[in-house]
Structure formats: structure tokens, C-alpha cells
Amino acid sequence: MTASASLIDEDLHVGWFIPTSGDTTAYGDREASIPPSMELFERVARAAEAAGLEYALVPVQTACWEAWITCAMVAAKTERLTMLVAARPGLIAPTVMAKMIATFDQLSGGRVAINLIAGGGHAELAADGIYVDHDERYAIMDETVALMKRTWTEPGPVTHHGNHFDVDGALVRPRPLQQPHPPFFLGGISDAAQEVCARHADVYLYWGDTPRNIAERIAAARRRAEHYGRLGSLRFGMRLQVIVRDTEAEAWEAADALIAHASDGQRRMISTMWEQSEANTRMKELTEAEGYRIAPHLWSGVSTVRPGAGVCVVGTPDQVADTLLEFVEVGCTHFCLSGYPHDEAATRFGREVLPRLRAGFAGAAARAPLPVSSR
């Protein structure tokens, strides 16, 4: 499998999420919680793979188990699932990270992609010894990715003297299996994040919002990408949660039940987390909608009980598929999804929604062909 023929072509790509801080069927209900374990991670990954999903996002956060080791263990337990590992430039030397990624790529048969993470909150970053400000972290990310790409693609040793790293005669072996290298995903919405995305990302993975707002963000991202000659190389996608039931009433009941047991203390804690993340700030803004309903089938309630991407698509299989297709219509080809509990939700989505989504995507592509990658 090569990068140009896998996650960054013009087709529909759907992935899932592995909950490495544990799973639940109701936030705040101790009896409903499922603690993190290898058994849980493998069960979710296998369910996603069996459901026909292509990749699995493994997150980075204090409560989560370590992403690189988890991804390696899960990759060994699956056959086709690509691991989208969260990478935080600044914690690992670029040449070492390049070697880790290339080794993972070779040993897994090309089943790795990189999710670039700058970090969201001062306290969490300080706990890892990172004290640089928001924009500087993205500058470190930019230099890290540029240097890794050089070590993967240039024929000889690489020497680099930049603002954050000095490297003399770096030679990374093995080279990646995917050519020219595994794909990069990025999901921030700050100006600094948009700039790194335009320069380096293969997939711009937005957290949930309305299709209209996402259309505006895509238009702006395309203008930046065009400035760097990368308009045809940048894909767009959505990181969303899904709650699928046989009837709409049942789906909304499940959504309400998911957060009904959360305490006021938990909600206050979540409201103060990741204060340096503009994407997370946007999630908080979306919770101000009445009943957390930001659109007929888009619900922000989960953002009150967890940090990060908390917008859910709620409804019947047809309603969920149709809502996802609204994002296709504005330019999205990628969907990184999750639901509760994650193994059962993956199975339900693969059985009841994915066929509808694929059929609708094929129809949308026939009406308005998406741009073909220039890579």
C-alpha cells in the first residue's frame, strides 16, 4: 500500500477511534465505565476493521495510555487497519520520530498515518516539560515535519540548522514503505495551525461544526494551500461522534442518557481544559446552542463531558448518512468517527450507515467530481 493509493486519494475514507482512556455507556455512571486495557483496545479495533473502516485514531491526553505503544500493539492484532498515531512535535527529536514512523510503516506493511498535535492546555504541556507558547509549538511542528520529510526523501545524509533543531549528517533507515512518506493529518483551526496544514498536511481533519462553517474553513484552507502549490494535495475531513438508532426518538434518548449522569464538577473541569486550543474553544461555544442542537441532527452535548471533538451526529441510519453527506457536499472525503460503546457503535455504523454513506458519496462524486491528488 502506498500513500497515494490509500488515505489521500479522492475516494471516501472512514476511520474510527480507540478510547485509550477507557470507554463508557454513560458519562458519570461508574457502573457504565469500561477501564482501559489491551482487551478493550483490541476489541474496538477488530470491530472497526470488521465493520469496513480503514483506520483508527489513537489520541494523546493525560488520561490516555501512550499512543505509540498502543498503536504498535493494536497493529499487531489487526490485519488491515491503519493506525493514525497522535504525534506531538517537541517531545521527540525529529530524526528519532522519523525513524520510529518509518520502522512502524515497514513492520506494519504501510499501516501508519500521523496525526499532528500541538497540545491544548498549559497545565498538561507543563507536566511534560513544554513551556513554549501556542504559535511557537506550531513553528516547532513545521520545522519537525519539514526535517522528517527531508530524511525520508533525500538520497544522502541530511544536515539542518534551523530555529529549533540542529542536525548534522542525519541518515534515517529504514525508509518508509509508503511513498514518499506516510500521510499527515492535522486538525487545528488557529492561524498557526492553518499555516502548517497548508504547508504539510495531507488531510485537514476538522472537529465538528455545521456544514456551512466547515465550507468556509475549507475555502480558506484551499486558498492557503494554493499559495504553496498544494491545492490538489490537500484533502478535508470531519472528526465526529455518531449516535445511531432505529428511530429518531431512540437516538435522541440515547444522546441525552449519555451525559445525564455527569456531575457539575466534571462539567466544570472539562470547561477549563485545553484553554490554548482554539478548536476546543470552538467546541465549548457550540454547547451554548439550545438543547445542544447546532443543526437538525448535530448535537454538542458530549463537549460538556469530554475535551476535544464532541459534536455528535444523532439519528436513524438514513439521517446520520444524510448528515455526513452534507459535509461531503462541501468538500469532505474523510470521516474519523466514534460512538459509545466504541465496539458496538462501530459494528452498528458499519452495518447500517456505511453502505448508505458510500452510495451517497458515489452519487455526489458523479455529480461534482472531487479534485484528484497531484501527488
Secondary structure as GFF3:
##gff-version 3
##sequence-region A 1 375
A	DSSP	three_ten_helix	3	5	.	.	.	ID=ss1
A	DSSP	beta_strand	13	17	.	.	.	ID=ss2
A	DSSP	beta_strand	23	24	.	.	.	ID=ss3
A	DSSP	three_ten_helix	30	32	.	.	.	ID=ss4
A	DSSP	beta_strand	33	34	.	.	.	ID=ss5
A	DSSP	alpha_helix	38	50	.	.	.	ID=ss6
A	DSSP	beta_strand	55	58	.	.	.	ID=ss7
A	DSSP	alpha_helix	67	77	.	.	.	ID=ss8
A	DSSP	beta_strand	82	87	.	.	.	ID=ss9
A	DSSP	alpha_helix	94	108	.	.	.	ID=ss10
A	DSSP	beta_strand	112	116	.	.	.	ID=ss11
A	DSSP	alpha_helix	122	127	.	.	.	ID=ss12
A	DSSP	alpha_helix	134	153	.	.	.	ID=ss13
A	DSSP	beta_strand	158	161	.	.	.	ID=ss14
A	DSSP	beta_strand	166	170	.	.	.	ID=ss15
A	DSSP	beta_strand	184	186	.	.	.	ID=ss16
A	DSSP	alpha_helix	191	200	.	.	.	ID=ss17
A	DSSP	beta_strand	203	207	.	.	.	ID=ss18
A	DSSP	alpha_helix	211	227	.	.	.	ID=ss19
A	DSSP	three_ten_helix	231	233	.	.	.	ID=ss20
A	DSSP	beta_strand	235	244	.	.	.	ID=ss21
A	DSSP	alpha_helix	248	259	.	.	.	ID=ss22
A	DSSP	alpha_helix	264	272	.	.	.	ID=ss23
A	DSSP	alpha_helix	278	286	.	.	.	ID=ss24
A	DSSP	three_ten_helix	290	292	.	.	.	ID=ss25
A	DSSP	beta_strand	293	295	.	.	.	ID=ss26
A	DSSP	beta_strand	298	299	.	.	.	ID=ss27
A	DSSP	three_ten_helix	301	304	.	.	.	ID=ss28
A	DSSP	beta_strand	312	315	.	.	.	ID=ss29
A	DSSP	alpha_helix	317	329	.	.	.	ID=ss30
A	DSSP	beta_strand	334	338	.	.	.	ID=ss31
A	DSSP	alpha_helix	342	348	.	.	.	ID=ss32
A	DSSP	pi_helix	349	353	.	.	.	ID=ss33
A	DSSP	alpha_helix	354	367	.	.	.	ID=ss34
###
